[in-house]
Amino acid sequence: MARNTEWEAFDVLMPDGTRVEVKTSAHLQVWGQRRLSEIRFSRLRGRTWSPEAGEATEQSYNADVYVFALHTARTHADYDPLDIGQWSFYVASRAAVEGTGQASLGIASVRRLCGEPVTYEELAGRIATCARSSLLTGGTIEASTTDT
């Protein structure tokens, strides 16, 4: 697995060429707050960019798989973003996310779209399942030449 260069329109390139976009949200922020934050995952669409063509004029869904990572701590005493047990992961194929037509989704929509969350240990398997689904629905996963 490789982190992409800064100008890529997705976050992670898997060895098989699967493009993964990771969106995060949390109930708490590191600063003090009066109430828990609304859970929202934004910027699902974006403009692609290449050195040859520059920035695309239209926004598009640019990953094969979307991971919605939710930090679940609800008190600052418990808050530890490095504790992987405090995260829930929801995973969807591009077709599922694109089918919503939305640029952002709240947690209720993510749950309807993705079903039950998975643990970190289950995440790779769910990404692979969604990548296969993306291929079956016309996704564009290409073979990767990236060494990891």
C-alpha positions as CSV (number, residue, x, y, z in Angstrom):
1,M,0.0,0.0,0.0
2,A,1.4,3.4,-0.9
3,R,0.4,7.0,0.1
4,N,-0.1,9.0,-3.1
5,T,1.5,12.2,-4.1
6,E,-0.1,15.3,-2.9
7,W,-1.9,16.1,-6.2
8,E,-3.7,12.7,-6.5
9,A,-7.5,12.8,-6.1
10,F,-7.5,9.9,-3.6
11,D,-5.6,9.0,-0.5
12,V,-4.1,5.5,-0.8
13,L,-3.2,3.3,-3.8
14,M,-3.3,-0.4,-3.0
15,P,-0.9,-2.8,-4.6
16,D,-3.6,-4.1,-6.9
17,G,-4.4,-0.6,-8.1
18,T,-7.4,0.1,-5.9
19,R,-7.8,3.8,-5.2
20,V,-9.0,4.4,-1.7
21,E,-10.3,7.7,-0.3
22,V,-10.4,8.0,3.5
23,K,-12.8,10.4,5.2
24,T,-12.7,11.0,8.9
25,S,-15.0,12.5,11.5
26,A,-15.3,12.6,15.3
27,H,-17.6,13.5,18.1
28,L,-14.8,15.4,19.8
29,Q,-12.2,17.8,18.7
30,V,-8.9,18.5,20.5
31,W,-10.2,21.9,21.6
32,G,-13.0,22.5,24.2
33,Q,-16.5,22.4,22.9
34,R,-20.0,22.8,24.3
35,R,-21.5,19.8,22.6
36,L,-20.4,16.8,20.5
37,S,-19.7,17.5,16.9
38,E,-22.1,16.6,14.1
39,I,-20.7,13.6,12.3
40,R,-20.3,14.5,8.6
41,F,-18.0,13.3,5.9
42,S,-17.4,15.9,3.2
43,R,-15.6,16.4,0.0
44,L,-16.6,13.1,-1.5
45,R,-16.2,14.6,-5.0
46,G,-13.2,16.6,-6.1
47,R,-11.4,17.8,-9.2
48,T,-8.6,15.8,-10.6
49,W,-5.3,17.4,-11.5
50,S,-2.5,16.3,-13.8
51,P,0.7,18.0,-14.9
52,E,-0.3,17.8,-18.5
53,A,-4.0,18.9,-18.3
54,G,-4.1,20.9,-15.0
55,E,-7.2,20.9,-13.0
56,A,-10.4,19.3,-14.3
57,T,-13.4,21.6,-14.8
58,E,-15.9,19.1,-13.3
59,Q,-15.8,17.5,-9.8
60,S,-16.1,13.7,-9.8
61,Y,-15.9,10.7,-7.5
62,N,-12.2,9.7,-7.9
63,A,-11.7,6.6,-5.7
64,D,-12.8,3.0,-6.2
65,V,-13.5,2.5,-2.5
66,Y,-14.4,5.0,0.2
67,V,-13.5,4.5,3.9
68,F,-15.5,6.5,6.4
69,A,-13.5,6.5,9.7
70,L,-15.4,7.6,12.8
71,H,-13.5,8.3,16.0
72,T,-16.1,7.2,18.6
73,A,-14.8,8.7,21.9
74,R,-17.4,11.0,23.6
75,T,-15.4,12.4,26.5
76,H,-12.1,14.2,26.6
77,A,-11.0,11.8,29.4
78,D,-11.3,8.9,26.9
79,Y,-10.1,10.7,23.8
80,D,-7.1,9.1,22.2
81,P,-7.0,9.3,18.4
82,L,-4.1,6.8,18.4
83,D,-6.2,4.1,20.1
84,I,-7.4,2.1,17.1
85,G,-10.2,0.6,19.3
86,Q,-11.8,4.0,19.4
87,W,-12.4,4.0,15.6
88,S,-15.2,2.5,13.6
89,F,-14.8,2.0,9.8
90,Y,-17.5,2.1,7.3
91,V,-16.6,1.1,3.7
92,A,-18.4,1.6,0.4
93,S,-17.7,1.1,-3.3
94,R,-17.5,4.1,-5.6
95,A,-20.8,3.1,-7.2
96,A,-22.6,3.2,-3.9
97,V,-21.2,6.6,-3.0
98,E,-21.7,8.0,-6.5
99,G,-25.2,6.7,-6.4
100,T,-26.1,9.1,-3.6
101,G,-25.1,12.1,-5.8
102,Q,-24.0,13.8,-2.6
103,A,-20.8,15.8,-1.9
104,S,-21.1,15.0,1.8
105,L,-22.9,12.5,4.0
106,G,-23.9,12.4,7.6
107,I,-23.5,9.3,9.8
108,A,-27.1,8.1,9.3
109,S,-26.6,8.1,5.5
110,V,-23.2,6.4,5.8
111,R,-24.7,3.6,8.0
112,R,-27.5,3.1,5.5
113,L,-25.0,3.0,2.6
114,C,-22.4,0.8,4.3
115,G,-24.2,-1.3,6.8
116,E,-22.4,-2.3,10.0
117,P,-18.9,-0.8,10.7
118,V,-15.8,-3.0,10.7
119,T,-12.9,-3.0,13.0
120,Y,-9.4,-2.1,11.9
121,E,-8.5,-5.8,11.7
122,E,-11.5,-6.3,9.3
123,L,-10.8,-3.2,7.2
124,A,-8.5,-4.7,4.5
125,G,-11.0,-7.5,3.8
126,R,-13.9,-5.0,3.5
127,I,-11.9,-2.8,1.2
128,A,-11.1,-5.8,-1.0
129,T,-14.8,-6.8,-1.1
130,C,-15.8,-3.3,-2.1
131,A,-13.0,-3.1,-4.7
132,R,-14.4,-6.2,-6.3
133,S,-17.9,-4.7,-6.3
134,S,-16.5,-1.6,-7.9
135,L,-15.0,-3.6,-10.7
136,L,-18.3,-5.4,-11.3
137,T,-20.1,-2.1,-11.5
138,G,-17.8,-0.5,-14.0
139,G,-15.0,0.8,-11.7
140,T,-11.6,1.7,-13.2
141,I,-9.1,-0.1,-11.0
142,E,-5.9,-0.4,-13.0
143,A,-2.9,-2.6,-12.3
144,S,-0.4,-0.8,-10.1
145,T,3.3,-0.6,-10.7
146,T,4.0,1.0,-7.3
147,D,6.4,-0.9,-5.1
148,T,5.3,-1.0,-1.4
